[in-house]
Amino acid sequence: MHGGVYCFRHDQETREQALSASSDGGKAKRQYHQLGRRMKLDTPEDIKRLMEKALNSLWTGKMPANNPAGSLGYLAKTFLDAYDKSELETRVEELEKRLDQAKV
């Protein structure tokens, strides 16, 4: 501050203003967004659906991100992992059904 010994943050005359500015800054950083309804997440297929919604929300700007490209890459990888697992789960279930039918 011009002519002062202390900066805005440490000057006793501006103490209340500095505290208020810190509080306002902390509140401004909070970003709470409800992007949809609560989802059941029990299977890879559930995760796949969630990742699909998250990717589309990010792509269309409905979901904020500090690093959209990095977030898209991470979500896409997570989607592919869930996709692979859901496909594998489906194939295993089909094989189990065939084995059960062959036993009869």
Long-range contacts (C-beta under 8 A, 24 or more apart in sequence): 31-64, 33-62, 33-63, 33-64, 35-62, 35-63, 43-86, 43-89, 44-82, 44-83, 44-85, 44-86, 44-88, 44-89, 45-82, 45-86, 45-89, 47-78, 47-82, 47-85, 47-86, 48-79, 48-82, 48-83, 48-86, 51-75, 51-78, 51-79, 51-82, 52-79, 55-79
